[in-house]
Amino acid sequence: MLTMTGARRDDIYELTPEQGEWRDTLRDFADREIAPGAARFDDAGEFPWENVKKMAELGLFGLVFPEQYGGGGFGTLEYVLAVEEISRACASTGITLAAHVSLGTWPIYNFGTEEQKRKYLPALCSGERLGAFGLTEPEAGSDAGGTKTRAILDASTYVINGRKIYITNGSVCGTAVFTAVTTPGVGVKGISSFIVEKGTPGFTPGTREKKMGHRASDTVELIFDNLKLPKENMLGPEGGGFTQFMKTLDGGRISIGAMSLGIAQAALDSAVKYARERRQFGRAIADFQAIQLLLADIVTELEAARLLVYQTARLKDRGQPFTRYAAMAKLKASTVAMRAADSAVQIHGGAGYMTDHPVERYFRDAKLMEIGEGTSQIQKLIIARELLREAGYRIGS
């Protein structure tokens, strides 16, 4: 990667020497192994299995989980650095990693029994199996409490019917976690979560979605048709699923922030490179103030977003409350990614609208960052709610 944006100084980000070395290793890996195939996978809409294999060999799928379960024992910040660098090279590969770690695997580690952890985590941490997270439904998007998927207990077995939509890694996963209503009529307290393995009768993926961006990632509907799961497949206590998944999304928003940083950095690097090389009126367009103003805005906003995402990762690692900061980091970074991609296309002019240049892909990929793990509008509601709660005020009181 061309370091166009000036020195990305480790002292500004307060990275330790080990973290700086890790970031450099990831950057080299992403440039060498991930970036060359990004356009090809995107154009074909092909799931990047070869990238998955390479990331598994580097230990990325178990990065933040304890060594006793086959993980790497690293912190959230090291994970953020990984997602950022992978997403800079290929956002489809970045979201595959992020959905596996933050959404598909973390709930099992955080809410599962010791028996569940030992059963499921080793294969997930090694990358032998990918993880998926089933929350969104046709009538339950931003209103996740509107879950309609139903789980009825019959003796010691739950019979589950319903469907989830827009599920990342849905058809390629080996293990998935999902929510279903176990006690109707009591609102979110009646929602529980479950673990299911690929190949279980009654659990099937639907048609793969055709998308604006992240075209190489796997996004499908999950169908539960008289799926029978034993009681031991329930994740955490009955009625605890909604709370578990909301806590999971807090961590997922950090990874969306990291993905956004990667996309924004890629857009900025491409814009600077093109501005130096493209000549108009006998000069490189980098000489013109109109271009300089766009570049200044991108890099300033990107640096601010990166500091916020990194600090939120540190809060999580310290065990401190981070819900508001995760929403802020996700909101800020996703907005920056979209603006950076938009400005990069503008700097490229007509060339930026063509698939010959990667900024067209960055623009398409960036939009999802403002939608996934809660829209920007939902993030603002979370931020305001948490801010008022911290001030001792309950909304509606």
Phi, psi and chi 1 to 4 in degrees:
 res  aa     phi    psi   chi1   chi2   chi3   chi4
   1 MET       -  136.9 -176.5 -171.5   76.5      -
   2 LEU   -77.5  123.4  -64.6  174.6      -      -
   3 THR   -83.3   83.4  -51.4      -      -      -
   4 MET   -83.1  -23.5  -61.6  -67.7 -169.5      -
   5 THR   -91.5   18.1   59.6      -      -      -
   6 GLY    87.1 -178.5      -      -      -      -
   7 ALA   -69.0  120.0      -      -      -      -
   8 ARG   -86.7   81.8  -66.9  173.3   60.3 -178.1
   9 ARG   -75.9  130.5  -69.2  165.5   42.4 -167.6
  10 ASP   -65.3  -26.2  -67.9  -11.0      -      -
  11 ASP   -70.3  -32.2   58.3  -22.7      -      -
  12 ILE   -66.1  -42.1  -68.0  175.8      -      -
  13 TYR   -86.4   -4.2  -54.6  124.2      -      -
  14 GLU    58.8   38.9  -62.7 -177.8  -12.4      -
  15 LEU   -80.3  140.8  -61.0 -178.7      -      -
  16 THR   -73.3  163.8   65.0      -      -      -
  17 PRO   -55.3  -37.6  -28.0   36.0      -      -
  18 GLU   -67.3  -39.8  -67.6   76.9   15.3      -
  19 GLN   -68.3  -37.9  -71.2  168.1  -22.6      -
  20 GLY   -64.1  -40.3      -      -      -      -
  21 GLU   -66.3  -40.0 -176.2  176.9  -12.4      -
  22 TRP   -62.1  -45.3  171.8 -119.4      -      -
  23 ARG   -59.5  -42.1 -171.2  -90.9  -37.0  -81.7
  24 ASP   -65.4  -38.8  -68.0  -16.8      -      -
  25 THR   -62.2  -43.6  -62.9      -      -      -
  26 LEU   -65.8  -40.1  -70.7  162.5      -      -
  27 ARG   -63.4  -44.4 -173.6  176.6  -60.3  167.9
  28 ASP   -64.5  -42.4  178.3   68.1      -      -
  29 PHE   -61.6  -45.7  169.2   78.6      -      -
  30 ALA   -64.4  -41.9      -      -      -      -
  31 ASP   -66.5  -38.9  -74.1  -20.8      -      -
  32 ARG   -82.6  -41.7 -173.6 -178.2   67.5 -105.7
  33 GLU  -105.9  -28.8  -57.2  -70.0  -12.4      -
  34 ILE  -102.7  -48.1  -54.2  -61.4      -      -
  35 ALA   -59.5  -40.6      -      -      -      -
  36 PRO   -58.0  -30.2  -27.6   37.3      -      -
  37 GLY   -99.7    1.0      -      -      -      -
  38 ALA   -59.2  -49.3      -      -      -      -
  39 ALA   -64.4  -38.4      -      -      -      -
  40 ARG   -64.0  -47.1  171.0  171.2   56.0   87.0
  41 PHE   -63.3  -41.4  -74.9  124.1      -      -
  42 ASP   -64.0  -46.2  177.1   79.5      -      -
  43 ASP   -63.8  -37.8 -174.2   57.0      -      -
  44 ALA   -86.6  -13.3      -      -      -      -
  45 GLY    63.8   33.8      -      -      -      -
  46 GLU   -98.6  131.0  177.1 -173.3  -11.9      -
  47 PHE   -65.3  132.3 -174.4   74.2      -      -
  48 PRO   -83.6   68.1   32.1  -36.5      -      -
  49 TRP   -58.7  -35.7  -81.6  114.9      -      -
  50 GLU   -66.1  -32.5   61.9 -172.7   65.5      -
  51 ASN   -69.3  -38.3  -70.1  -11.6      -      -
  52 VAL   -59.2  -44.9  168.8      -      -      -
  53 LYS   -61.4  -43.2 -179.4  179.6  179.2 -178.9
  54 LYS   -66.1  -40.3  -67.0  170.4 -176.4  175.9
  55 MET   -67.7  -34.7  -69.4 -168.5  -64.6      -
  56 ALA   -64.0  -40.8      -      -      -      -
  57 GLU   -63.7  -28.9  -68.2  171.2   -9.0      -
  58 LEU   -85.4   -6.4 -162.2   59.0      -      -
  59 GLY    81.8   20.5      -      -      -      -
  60 LEU   -73.3  -26.9  -62.9 -172.6      -      -
  61 PHE   -74.5  -20.2  -69.6  109.4      -      -
  62 GLY  -115.8   17.1      -      -      -      -
  63 LEU   -49.1  -46.3 -167.1   64.8      -      -
  64 VAL   -97.1    4.7  -63.8      -      -      -
  65 PHE  -101.4  153.7  -56.2  107.5      -      -
  66 PRO   -60.8  151.3  -24.3   35.3      -      -
  67 GLU   -62.7  -28.0  -65.7  178.8   12.2      -
  68 GLN   -63.8  -19.8   68.4 -169.3   85.7      -
  69 TYR  -106.3    9.5  -57.2  117.9      -      -
  70 GLY    95.5    8.3      -      -      -      -
  71 GLY   -88.9 -177.1      -      -      -      -
  72 GLY   -96.0  -16.0      -      -      -      -
  73 GLY    74.2   21.5      -      -      -      -
  74 PHE   -90.4  171.3  -72.8   90.9      -      -
  75 GLY   -92.6  176.4      -      -      -      -
  76 THR   -63.8  -36.0  -53.6      -      -      -
  77 LEU   -64.9  -40.7 -177.0   53.5      -      -
  78 GLU   -62.5  -36.8  -74.9   81.3    2.6      -
  79 TYR   -66.2  -42.1  166.8   60.2      -      -
  80 VAL   -59.6  -42.9  160.8      -      -      -
  81 LEU   -60.6  -38.7  -66.3  170.0      -      -
  82 ALA   -66.5  -48.6      -      -      -      -
  83 VAL   -63.5  -39.1  173.1      -      -      -
  84 GLU   -61.6  -49.3  178.5 -178.4   -3.2      -
  85 GLU   -70.1  -38.6  -68.2  -60.3  -28.0      -
  86 ILE   -65.2  -42.0  -63.8  -62.2      -      -
  87 SER   -69.3  -30.5  -60.3      -      -      -
  88 ARG   -61.4  -35.9  179.0 -176.2   55.7   79.7
  89 ALA   -83.6  -38.4      -      -      -      -
  90 CYS  -161.0  108.4  174.7      -      -      -
  91 ALA   -66.2  -31.9      -      -      -      -
  92 SER   -63.6  -39.0  -69.9      -      -      -
  93 THR   -72.1  -36.9  -58.2      -      -      -
  94 GLY   -61.6  -43.1      -      -      -      -
  95 ILE   -72.0  -29.2 -159.3  170.9      -      -
  96 THR   -62.5  -44.5  -60.4      -      -      -
  97 LEU   -67.0  -47.2  172.1   63.1      -      -
  98 ALA   -64.1  -43.5      -      -      -      -
  99 ALA   -65.1  -36.7      -      -      -      -
 100 HIS   -64.5  -50.4  166.1   89.1      -      -
 101 VAL   -75.6  -58.5  175.1      -      -      -
 102 SER   -73.4  -32.5  -65.9      -      -      -
 103 LEU  -108.6  -44.8  -57.7 -178.0      -      -
 104 GLY   -83.3  -32.7      -      -      -      -
 105 THR  -104.1  -39.5  -55.1      -      -      -
 106 TRP   -56.8  -42.2 -171.6   84.8      -      -
 107 PRO   -59.3  -36.1  -23.2   34.5      -      -
 108 ILE   -66.5  -42.9  -62.0  174.9      -      -
 109 TYR   -66.5  -41.4  168.5   66.2      -      -
 110 ASN   -82.8  -31.6 -157.8   60.4      -      -
 111 PHE  -117.1   -9.3  -55.1  113.0      -      -
 112 GLY   -77.5  160.3      -      -      -      -
 113 THR   -73.9  166.3   63.5      -      -      -
 114 GLU   -60.5  -38.4 -173.9   60.6   29.5      -
 115 GLU   -62.8  -42.4 -178.1 -179.8   -2.1      -
 116 GLN   -65.5  -40.9  -72.1  171.9  -26.3      -
 117 LYS   -61.0  -45.1  -66.6  176.3 -173.6  178.1
 118 ARG   -71.6  -26.2  -66.1 -169.2  179.7  -79.3
 119 LYS   -77.9  -42.9  178.5  178.5 -179.7  179.2
 120 TYR  -103.3  -34.1  -62.0  109.8      -      -
 121 LEU   -67.1  -40.9  -71.3 -178.1      -      -
 122 PRO   -54.8  -45.3  -29.8   38.3      -      -
 123 ALA   -69.8  -31.8      -      -      -      -
 124 LEU   -72.6  -41.9  -71.4  165.8      -      -
 125 CYS   -66.6  -34.0  -72.3      -      -      -
 126 SER   -78.3  -16.2   68.8      -      -      -
 127 GLY    86.5    2.3      -      -      -      -
 128 GLU   -61.4  -37.4  176.3 -173.6  -18.2      -
 129 ARG  -122.9  140.7  -75.8  173.6  171.1 -102.1
 130 LEU   -94.5  152.3  -69.3  179.0      -      -
 131 GLY  -106.0  152.9      -      -      -      -
 132 ALA  -137.6  163.8      -      -      -      -
 133 PHE  -134.8  114.6  173.8   87.3      -      -
 134 GLY  -106.3  103.2      -      -      -      -
 135 LEU  -125.0  -52.7  178.0   62.3      -      -
 136 THR   -66.3  138.0  -58.0      -      -      -
 137 GLU  -131.9  168.3  -62.8 -175.4    1.2      -
 138 PRO   -54.3  -33.5  -28.7   36.3      -      -
 139 GLU  -112.6   14.6  -63.2 -177.9   48.5      -
 140 ALA  -143.2   83.8      -      -      -      -
 141 GLY  -105.7  -97.2      -      -      -      -
 142 SER   -61.6  -29.3  -65.3      -      -      -
 143 ASP   -92.5   75.2  176.2   20.2      -      -
 144 ALA   -65.7  -19.7      -      -      -      -
 145 GLY   -72.4   -6.8      -      -      -      -
 146 GLY   -87.8   21.5      -      -      -      -
 147 THR   -53.2  132.6  -64.1      -      -      -
 148 LYS  -109.7  -20.5  -58.1  -62.0 -177.9 -174.3
 149 THR   -55.3  131.6  -63.2      -      -      -
 150 ARG  -117.2  134.7 -175.7   77.1  167.6   89.6
 151 ALA  -120.7  117.3      -      -      -      -
 152 ILE  -111.4  126.8  -61.3  174.5      -      -
 153 LEU   -80.2  124.7 -176.1   60.3      -      -
 154 ASP  -124.9  102.3  179.9   11.2      -      -
 155 ALA    61.1 -112.7      -      -      -      -
 156 SER  -108.4   16.1   60.4      -      -      -
 157 THR  -126.5  137.1  -59.5      -      -      -
 158 TYR   -93.0  130.5  -78.3   96.5      -      -
 159 VAL  -104.3  120.6 -179.4      -      -      -
 160 ILE  -119.3  131.9  -58.0  165.1      -      -
 161 ASN  -135.3  141.2  -74.1  -80.7      -      -
 162 GLY   149.0 -167.5      -      -      -      -
 163 ARG  -155.8  153.8   60.7 -169.0 -178.8  118.0
 164 LYS  -119.2  151.0  -56.1  -69.3 -178.8  176.8
 165 ILE  -126.8  159.3   58.6  173.0      -      -
 166 TYR    59.0   44.0  -49.8  145.5      -      -
 167 ILE   -93.9  114.1  -52.0  -55.3      -      -
 168 THR   -69.1  134.7  -57.3      -      -      -
 169 ASN    70.1   13.6  -64.0  -14.5      -      -
 170 GLY   -59.7  -41.2      -      -      -      -
 171 SER   -94.5  -11.2   72.0      -      -      -
 172 VAL  -105.3   -4.6  -62.3      -      -      -
 173 CYS   -74.6  155.1   71.6      -      -      -
 174 GLY  -100.1  -25.1      -      -      -      -
 175 THR  -141.2  138.3  -55.8      -      -      -
 176 ALA  -134.0  149.3      -      -      -      -
 177 VAL  -112.9  146.7  -65.4      -      -      -
 178 PHE  -156.4  164.2   67.4   93.5      -      -
 179 THR  -106.4  152.2   53.5      -      -      -
 180 ALA  -155.1  152.5      -      -      -      -
 181 VAL   -79.7  122.1  175.4      -      -      -
 182 THR  -104.9  -25.5   47.8      -      -      -
 183 THR  -131.4   98.3  -52.5      -      -      -
 184 PRO   -67.6  153.5  -16.8   30.3      -      -
 185 GLY    86.9    0.7      -      -      -      -
 186 VAL  -118.1   17.0  -64.2      -      -      -
 187 GLY    70.5 -144.8      -      -      -      -
 188 VAL   -65.6  -20.8  -62.1      -      -      -
 189 LYS   -71.4   -9.3  -66.5 -178.4  179.4  179.1
 190 GLY   -98.2    6.5      -      -      -      -
 191 ILE   -98.5  128.0  -61.9  174.7      -      -
 192 SER  -117.9  167.7  -56.5      -      -      -
 193 SER  -123.0  154.4   60.5      -      -      -
 194 PHE  -137.9  161.5  -63.1   86.2      -      -
 195 ILE  -113.6  134.4  -53.0  170.5      -      -
 196 VAL  -135.7  145.4   63.3      -      -      -
 197 GLU  -105.5  148.3  -67.2 -176.5  -82.6      -
 198 LYS   -57.1  138.9 -174.4  176.0 -175.6  177.9
 199 GLY    94.6   -8.6      -      -      -      -
 200 THR   -68.1  127.1  -55.3      -      -      -
 201 PRO   -55.6  133.8  -26.3   35.8      -      -
 202 GLY    95.5   -6.5      -      -      -      -
 203 PHE  -115.8  110.0  171.9   57.0      -      -
 204 THR  -138.9  147.3   56.1      -      -      -
 205 PRO   -83.6  149.3   29.8  -33.2      -      -
 206 GLY   -90.9 -162.1      -      -      -      -
 207 THR   -66.2  140.9  -56.7      -      -      -
 208 ARG   -70.7  133.3 -168.2  174.5  178.2 -167.9
 209 GLU   -73.7  146.0  -60.3  -74.1   -3.3      -
 210 LYS   -97.0  123.8  -64.9 -179.4  179.8  179.0
 211 LYS  -123.4  160.0  -60.0  168.2  -67.3 -176.8
 212 MET   -63.0  -49.2  174.3 -168.2  -66.5      -
 213 GLY  -132.6 -176.9      -      -      -      -
 214 HIS    49.3   42.9  -61.7  -96.5      -      -
 215 ARG   -67.9  -21.6  -69.0  177.2  177.2  171.6
 216 ALA   -88.6  -10.3      -      -      -      -
 217 SER   -81.0  159.6   71.5      -      -      -
 218 ASP   -95.5  117.2 -179.6   67.8      -      -
 219 THR  -132.0  116.4  -53.1      -      -      -
 220 VAL  -141.6  172.6  -58.7      -      -      -
 221 GLU   -87.6  143.8  179.3 -178.7   49.0      -
 222 LEU  -108.6  129.7  -65.1 -178.1      -      -
 223 ILE  -114.1  129.3  -58.8  168.7      -      -
 224 PHE  -113.4  108.7  -50.7  104.5      -      -
 225 ASP  -121.6   94.5 -176.7   11.2      -      -
 226 ASN    53.5   41.6  -72.5  -37.9      -      -
 227 LEU   -67.8  127.8  167.3   65.7      -      -
 228 LYS  -109.3  119.8  -64.8  178.9  175.0   62.2
 229 LEU  -125.0  136.0  -68.6  178.8      -      -
 230 PRO   -69.5  160.5   25.2  -33.6      -      -
 231 LYS   -53.3  -34.6  -85.6 -173.9  172.5 -178.3
 232 GLU   -68.7   -6.5   53.0  -97.2   33.5      -
 233 ASN   -88.7   -2.7  -82.1   52.9      -      -
 234 MET   -71.8  136.9  179.4  174.5  -78.2      -
 235 LEU   -99.0  113.0 -176.5   59.2      -      -
 236 GLY    74.8 -170.1      -      -      -      -
 237 PRO   -74.4  155.5   29.8  -36.9      -      -
 238 GLU   -60.8  134.4 -176.4  173.4  -16.5      -
 239 GLY    86.2    0.2      -      -      -      -
 240 GLY   -98.2    2.3      -      -      -      -
 241 GLY   -64.0  -42.2      -      -      -      -
 242 PHE   -62.8  -47.6 -178.3   82.7      -      -
 243 THR   -61.8  -42.0  -61.1      -      -      -
 244 GLN   -60.1  -45.3  -67.3  166.6   13.5      -
 245 PHE   -72.9  -30.5  -86.1   37.0      -      -
 246 MET   -67.4  -39.7  -69.3  -55.5  102.1      -
 247 LYS   -65.9  -36.9  -70.0 -179.6  178.7  178.3
 248 THR   -63.0  -41.1  -61.5      -      -      -
 249 LEU   -65.2  -29.8  -73.0  175.2      -      -
 250 ASP   -56.3  -48.2  -77.2  -16.8      -      -
 251 GLY   -69.3  -35.8      -      -      -      -
 252 GLY   -62.4  -30.8      -      -      -      -
 253 ARG   -69.1  -29.3  -72.9  172.1 -176.3  132.3
 254 ILE   -65.0  -42.0  -60.1  176.0      -      -
 255 SER   -69.1  -34.2   64.9      -      -      -
 256 ILE   -65.1  -38.4  -68.7  -69.6      -      -
 257 GLY   -59.4  -42.9      -      -      -      -
 258 ALA   -65.8  -41.7      -      -      -      -
 259 MET   -59.7  -42.1  -72.8 -173.7   61.3      -
 260 SER   -61.9  -40.0  -61.5      -      -      -
 261 LEU   -59.8  -43.3  -63.2  179.0      -      -
 262 GLY   -63.4  -44.5      -      -      -      -
 263 ILE   -64.0  -44.0  -65.1  169.7      -      -
 264 ALA   -63.5  -40.6      -      -      -      -
 265 GLN   -64.0  -42.2 -174.6   67.0   57.4      -
 266 ALA   -62.0  -41.7      -      -      -      -
 267 ALA   -64.2  -42.7      -      -      -      -
 268 LEU   -64.9  -45.2  177.6   59.0      -      -
 269 ASP   -59.2  -42.6  -70.4  -14.8      -      -
 270 SER   -67.0  -38.7  -68.4      -      -      -
 271 ALA   -65.8  -43.0      -      -      -      -
 272 VAL   -66.0  -43.7  172.0      -      -      -
 273 LYS   -60.1  -46.9 -178.6  176.5 -175.2  -66.1
 274 TYR   -66.3  -40.1 -171.5   80.1      -      -
 275 ALA   -62.7  -33.0      -      -      -      -
 276 ARG   -74.3  -31.6  -67.7  174.7   60.7 -175.0
 277 GLU   -94.1  -32.8  -65.0  174.0   -8.2      -
 278 ARG   -76.3  128.9  173.2   65.0  168.6  165.8
 279 ARG  -115.0  135.8  -60.0 -175.1   67.2   81.4
 280 GLN  -141.9  143.2  -71.4  -71.8  -82.3      -
 281 PHE    54.2   34.7  -54.2  103.7      -      -
 282 GLY    78.8    8.9      -      -      -      -
 283 ARG  -140.2  156.9  -55.7  163.4   64.4 -174.1
 284 ALA   -65.1  139.7      -      -      -      -
 285 ILE   -66.7  -14.7   63.1  171.9      -      -
 286 ALA   -63.1  -18.8      -      -      -      -
 287 ASP   -75.6  -16.0  -73.8  -15.5      -      -
 288 PHE   -89.5  136.8  -61.1  112.6      -      -
 289 GLN   -61.5  -33.8  -72.5 -173.5   -8.7      -
 290 ALA   -58.5  -40.2      -      -      -      -
 291 ILE   -72.1  -41.9  -58.9  -61.1      -      -
 292 GLN   -61.0  -38.2  -65.8  169.4   12.1      -
 293 LEU   -65.5  -40.5  -65.2  177.1      -      -
 294 LEU   -63.3  -44.7  -71.1  172.5      -      -
 295 LEU   -63.7  -40.7  -65.8  173.5      -      -
 296 ALA   -62.2  -42.0      -      -      -      -
 297 ASP   -64.2  -43.9  -77.2  -17.6      -      -
 298 ILE   -61.0  -52.1  -60.7  173.2      -      -
 299 VAL   -68.1  -35.0   72.2      -      -      -
 300 THR   -65.1  -47.1  -59.2      -      -      -
 301 GLU   -67.1  -36.3  -67.4  -61.8  -54.8      -
 302 LEU   -65.3  -43.5  174.8   54.7      -      -
 303 GLU   -62.9  -40.8  -66.6  -72.0   -1.3      -
 304 ALA   -63.7  -43.6      -      -      -      -
 305 ALA   -64.4  -40.6      -      -      -      -
 306 ARG   -63.2  -43.5 -177.4  174.0  -76.1  120.5
 307 LEU   -60.5  -40.5  -70.9  167.7      -      -
 308 LEU   -68.6  -42.7 -176.3   53.6      -      -
 309 VAL   -64.3  -45.7  172.5      -      -      -
 310 TYR   -62.8  -42.1  -74.5   13.1      -      -
 311 GLN   -68.0  -33.5  -75.0  -59.7   93.9      -
 312 THR   -66.4  -39.5  -56.1      -      -      -
 313 ALA   -60.5  -39.4      -      -      -      -
 314 ARG   -66.0  -38.7  -69.5 -172.6  173.9   99.1
 315 LEU   -59.3  -44.5  -74.4  176.4      -      -
 316 LYS   -62.8  -42.3 -173.4  174.2 -172.9  -66.1
 317 ASP   -65.0  -30.0  -77.0  -22.5      -      -
 318 ARG   -83.4   -4.5  -66.3  169.1 -171.9  156.3
 319 GLY    75.8   19.9      -      -      -      -
 320 GLN   -93.9  156.2  -63.7  175.0  -83.2      -
 321 PRO   -57.1  134.8  -25.3   35.5      -      -
 322 PHE  -139.9    9.7   65.5   94.1      -      -
 323 THR   -57.0  -50.4  -64.4      -      -      -
 324 ARG   -64.5  -41.0  174.9  160.9   66.5   90.0
 325 TYR   -70.2  -33.5  -74.8   89.6      -      -
 326 ALA   -64.3  -41.6      -      -      -      -
 327 ALA   -65.7  -40.7      -      -      -      -
 328 MET   -64.7  -43.5  -69.3  163.7   58.6      -
 329 ALA   -64.5  -43.5      -      -      -      -
 330 LYS   -65.2  -44.4 -166.4  -93.0 -174.3 -173.0
 331 LEU   -61.5  -49.8  174.4   64.2      -      -
 332 LYS   -65.0  -49.8  178.4   65.7  174.7  177.7
 333 ALA   -66.9  -39.4      -      -      -      -
 334 SER   -67.3  -37.7   62.8      -      -      -
 335 THR   -63.8  -42.0  -59.3      -      -      -
 336 VAL   -64.3  -41.8  170.0      -      -      -
 337 ALA   -59.5  -44.4      -      -      -      -
 338 MET   -66.1  -42.5 -163.9   65.8 -133.6      -
 339 ARG   -68.1  -39.4  -71.1  176.5  178.5  171.9
 340 ALA   -64.2  -43.7      -      -      -      -
 341 ALA   -65.5  -40.5      -      -      -      -
 342 ASP   -62.4  -45.9 -178.3   48.5      -      -
 343 SER   -66.4  -36.7  -66.3      -      -      -
 344 ALA   -63.9  -41.9      -      -      -      -
 345 VAL   -62.2  -42.3  170.5      -      -      -
 346 GLN   -62.7  -41.8 -166.3   70.9   16.6      -
 347 ILE   -64.7  -36.0  -71.4  169.4      -      -
 348 HIS   -74.1  -17.6  -79.6   68.8      -      -
 349 GLY    64.6 -139.6      -      -      -      -
 350 GLY   -59.2  -33.3      -      -      -      -
 351 ALA   -63.1  -32.3      -      -      -      -
 352 GLY   -68.9  -17.9      -      -      -      -
 353 TYR   -86.0   -9.6 -159.7   69.8      -      -
 354 MET   -97.2  150.7  -54.2  -60.2  158.3      -
 355 THR   -74.2   -4.8   57.3      -      -      -
 356 ASP   -66.6  -23.6  -66.4  -18.0      -      -
 357 HIS  -111.7  139.0  -69.4  -90.1      -      -
 358 PRO   -68.7  -15.2   26.3  -35.4      -      -
 359 VAL   -64.0  -26.9  -68.5      -      -      -
 360 GLU   -62.3  -39.8  173.8  -91.1  -16.5      -
 361 ARG   -69.8  -41.2  170.7  163.7   48.2   91.3
 362 TYR   -60.0  -39.3  -56.4  151.9      -      -
 363 PHE   -62.3  -44.5 -174.5   88.9      -      -
 364 ARG   -67.8  -40.0  -69.8 -173.6  -75.4  105.2
 365 ASP   -69.6  -34.0  -71.3  -18.9      -      -
 366 ALA   -64.9  -32.5      -      -      -      -
 367 LYS   -60.2  -38.0 -172.8   57.2 -166.8  175.1
 368 LEU   -61.1  -28.3 -178.7   62.0      -      -
 369 MET   -62.2  -25.5  -57.1  -62.6   95.4      -
 370 GLU   -87.3    0.5  -64.3 -175.2  -42.6      -
 371 ILE  -120.1  -50.1  -61.6  171.5      -      -
 372 GLY   -63.1  149.4      -      -      -      -
 373 GLU    59.3   30.0 -103.5   86.8  -47.4      -
 374 GLY   102.0  128.1      -      -      -      -
 375 THR   -63.7  167.4   64.6      -      -      -
 376 SER   -59.2  -34.8  -65.3      -      -      -
 377 GLN   -67.8  -39.2  -69.8   72.2   28.4      -
 378 ILE   -64.6  -37.9  -70.1  -66.0      -      -
 379 GLN   -60.8  -40.0  -57.7  -45.9  -53.9      -
 380 LYS   -64.2  -38.8  -68.7  178.3 -178.1 -179.7
 381 LEU   -64.9  -40.9  -65.6  178.2      -      -
 382 ILE   -63.3  -45.6  -67.0  170.4      -      -
 383 ILE   -59.4  -47.9  -66.1  163.6      -      -
 384 ALA   -64.3  -43.1      -      -      -      -
 385 ARG   -60.7  -46.0 -178.6 -166.5   65.9 -159.3
 386 GLU   -67.6  -38.9  -70.5  -64.9  -50.9      -
 387 LEU   -61.4  -46.1  179.0   65.6      -      -
 388 LEU   -67.9  -37.6  -69.8  167.0      -      -
 389 ARG   -62.3  -42.8 -175.9 -172.8   61.3   79.0
 390 GLU   -63.2  -27.0  -68.2  163.4   11.2      -
 391 ALA   -86.7    2.9      -      -      -      -
 392 GLY    87.3   15.1      -      -      -      -
 393 TYR  -113.2  132.8  179.7   80.9      -      -
 394 ARG  -105.2  126.0  175.1  173.8  -67.9 -176.5
 395 ILE   -60.9  131.4  -65.1  174.9      -      -
 396 GLY    90.7   -2.5      -      -      -      -
 397 SER   -80.1      -   60.5      -      -      -
